[in-house]
Amino acid sequence: MKFYGRNNNVQYSMSDIPKSLREYVNYVFVYGEVTPKEYKSFARKYRNVLKKMLPNGWEIVEFGGNWFTMSGVIKTDDDRFIFVSIPDVRYSVNAWIDDILIRTMKNDHDWTGGMNHYTSLFEFSEDVQKLYR
């Protein structure tokens, strides 16, 4: 299976996806009245992957899932903030790979923030740093 980055059109393969997330490629989340444990596990693993991709001194200060979507707040080492979000995984099966929304925030509760930018899991680290600058 091949994937493309959003910004550089480089082709990536399954081996470029972090091991902990590979089982969720093409995964169809089944939903009902409660959020399934599979999604909660995916959300925890996804957060951990993003956390590892951040530059030294940066942290995820808020991150949560809400009925198959995830969003969070990244705090830089100089107290600036970046919003991150992925679309609903029920309808956009692999969008968590290549449709990650990022934007600047004035503070950790500025949900409207700056202009929307999109990145992929492959380019996430580089793109949040570009956005920061």
C-alpha positions in Angstrom: 0.0 0.0 0.0 1.3 3.4 -0.9 0.6 6.8 0.6 1.4 10.4 -0.4 2.4 13.3 1.7 0.4 16.5 1.4 3.2 18.9 0.8 5.9 17.2 -1.1 4.2 14.5 -3.1 6.7 12.0 -1.8 5.4 8.4 -1.9 5.4 6.6 1.5 4.8 2.9 2.3 3.3 1.0 5.2 6.7 0.8 6.8 6.7 4.6 7.2 3.7 4.5 9.4 4.5 4.0 13.1 4.2 0.4 14.1 1.6 1.1 16.8 -0.8 2.6 14.2 -0.3 0.1 11.3 -3.2 -2.1 12.4 -5.6 0.9 11.9 -4.8 1.4 8.2 -8.1 0.8 6.3 -9.7 0.0 9.7 -13.4 0.5 9.8 -14.6 1.6 13.3 -18.0 0.3 14.2 -20.0 2.7 16.4 -23.1 2.5 18.5 -24.3 4.2 21.6 -20.9 4.3 23.2 -17.4 4.9 21.8 -15.8 1.5 21.3 -12.7 0.4 23.1 -10.9 0.0 19.7 -11.3 3.7 19.0 -10.1 4.6 22.5 -7.0 2.5 22.0 -6.4 4.1 18.6 -6.8 7.6 20.1 -4.3 6.8 22.9 -1.7 5.4 20.4 -2.2 8.3 18.0 -1.6 10.8 20.8 1.6 9.0 21.8 2.8 9.0 18.2 2.2 12.7 17.8 3.9 13.4 21.2 7.1 11.6 20.0 7.1 13.6 16.8 7.2 17.0 18.6 10.5 18.9 19.1 12.2 18.8 22.4 10.5 21.0 25.0 7.1 20.9 23.2 4.2 19.0 24.7 0.6 18.1 24.2 -1.3 19.9 26.9 -4.8 18.8 25.9 -5.9 16.0 23.6 -9.1 14.2 23.4 -11.5 12.2 21.3 -15.1 13.0 20.8 -17.2 10.5 18.9 -14.5 9.4 16.5 -12.8 12.7 16.0 -9.7 13.9 17.9 -8.2 17.3 18.6 -5.6 18.7 20.8 -3.4 21.6 21.8 0.4 21.6 21.5 2.4 23.9 23.6 5.8 25.0 22.4 8.8 25.5 24.6 8.2 29.3 24.6 4.5 29.1 25.5 2.9 29.4 22.1 0.1 27.1 21.0 -0.9 25.0 18.0 -4.2 23.3 17.4 -4.3 19.8 15.8 -7.3 17.8 14.7 -8.1 14.8 12.6 -11.5 14.2 10.9 -14.1 11.6 11.9 -12.4 8.2 11.3 -15.8 6.5 10.6 -16.2 8.4 7.4 -12.6 9.2 6.4 -11.0 5.8 7.0 -7.3 6.8 6.5 -7.6 10.6 6.9 -5.7 10.3 10.2 -2.7 9.7 8.0 -2.9 12.5 5.4 -5.6 15.0 6.5 -4.3 16.5 9.8 -5.5 20.0 10.5 -3.0 22.3 12.2 -3.3 26.0 13.0 -1.8 28.6 15.4 -3.7 29.7 18.5 -3.4 32.9 20.5 -3.7 30.9 23.7 -4.6 27.4 24.8 -8.4 28.1 24.5 -8.4 30.0 21.1 -10.5 27.5 19.1 -10.8 29.8 16.1 -7.0 30.4 15.8 -5.0 31.2 12.7 -5.5 30.0 9.2 -6.0 26.3 8.6 -3.1 24.3 7.3 -3.1 20.6 6.5 -0.3 18.0 6.9 0.2 14.3 6.9 1.6 12.0 9.6 4.8 11.8 7.5 5.3 15.5 7.5 3.7 16.4 10.8 6.9 17.2 12.7 8.3 19.4 10.0 5.0 21.2 9.3 4.2 22.1 13.0 7.7 23.6 13.2 7.1 25.6 10.0 3.8 26.8 11.3 5.5 27.9 14.6 8.0 30.0 12.7 
